[in-house]
Amino acid sequence: MSRFKKIGLYLSAIGPGLFLIGYNIGTGSVTTMAKAGANYGMSLFWALVLSCIFTYVLMVAYGQVTLVTGQTALFNFKKKIRAGLLVSIYILAAVVIGELLAIIGVMGIVVDLLAEGFRIIGLGEIRKIWITSTIIGLMFVLLWFGRYSAFEKVLTFFVIQMGVCFIIVFFMVRPDTIAILKGLVPSVPDQEGAFALVAAMAGTTCSSALFVVRSIVVAEKGWTIMDLNKEKKDALVSSAMMLFLSSAIMAVAAGTLHIMGLKLNNTVEMIRLFEPLGGRAAAIILILGIVGAGLSTIFPIILIAPWLYCDITGKTRNIKSPLFRTLGFIGLLFGFGLHVIDKAAPAMMIFSQAIQACILPAVAIPITLMITSRETMGENTAGPLMKAGLLAVIIFSLITTWFALKDLLFI
């Protein structure tokens, strides 16, 4: 068997993990991690590590319950726990609203970056409405003719592109290694906005929608309880890659912009700051990486509404059905949002992430009730380590919800 075929088989085996990397590491994650690195060095790295550990715990829990019951998350909540229907409806509504707002922000950032890239390579100013229309048109074609396996392959491509680009930029810019290592000591800087940034880092990594989607993509893979070890390995690969990619972004900003005393407010500004440091090539590669991150986020988002509808009703998921095509098309139309709403793309991303943070307790508590129920799980009920991890996640989710509400309500 050739080396490339072996790599292909390995990637197909961890398809759900790659799908979720593409979904979770988007333009919001890039902006948040780069801002953390530029503003505070690596001093907030501990928050990223903690978020990725909790992400692994919830991914395993959601996948394991799906493998045992044969049903996806919201359907299980509706049938298995008290007031489960209300919980499921709340999660569905909050996730869909948050993700539609995220489409507006993600598409705005992607279009801004592509326009900046065209300027850098000498193509001049290209109207952003045409860039948006082209992207949405291509995505609708994929939605119309695609299957889940096709989406998985497209996302695999974007995830690999994103990872390679970030690694290349890391070595091109060559951040100060000693400064990065010194900043690994856990602390929270005594500066305004530091705690809010910790909450944002947690929210963009330990995303509520991620775990509901995890249940669905595991079901799409056709795995059973016999694949439990594979499911855990897949979750480990996914969360470890999220940690690796996010820390690479943070380290580049910490070892360059932070050392130079430069602050970071948005993604396009990051490109303009990096261009003098790494040259035009570094700027283009960074744009490709972030655009890959953005597009790999949009693909799963447009499936969120129909997927969750099928999840809560127990209906068959068919990407080519009128339901998926109609709701997916409506979702794509939100990509034109910033051409209508006079608001900055990064601000829209932060707002959508804050909404997602408010859902985390409603996502963590029901799955804890289910995976610790011997009636539901039988011999596959959670062990002491999993129970301790889920308890820590619940506490963590309540803290991040407080920070999110504090920002949303301007307290």
Secondary structure, DSSP 4 states (H G I P E B T S, - for coil): --HHHHHHHHHHHTHHHHHHHHHHSSHHHHHHHHHHHHHHTTTTHHHHHHHHHHHHHHHHHHHHHHHHHSS-HHHHHHHHSTTHHHHHHHHHHHHHHHHHHHHHHHHHHHHHHHHHHHHHTT-----HHHHHHHHHHHHHHHHHH--HHHHHHHHHHHHHHHHHHHHHHHHHH---HHHHHHTTS----SSTTHHHHHHHHHHHHS-HHHHHHHHHHHHHHT--GGGHHHHHHHHHHHHHHHHHHHHHHHHHHIIIIITTT----SHHHHHHHHHHHHHHHHHHHHHHHHHHHHHHHHHHHHHHHHHHHHHHHTPPP-TTSHHHHHHHHHHHHGGGGGGTS-S-HHHHHHHHHHHHHTTHHHHHHHHHHHHT-HHHHGGG---HHHHHHHHHHHHHHHHHHHHHHHHHTT-
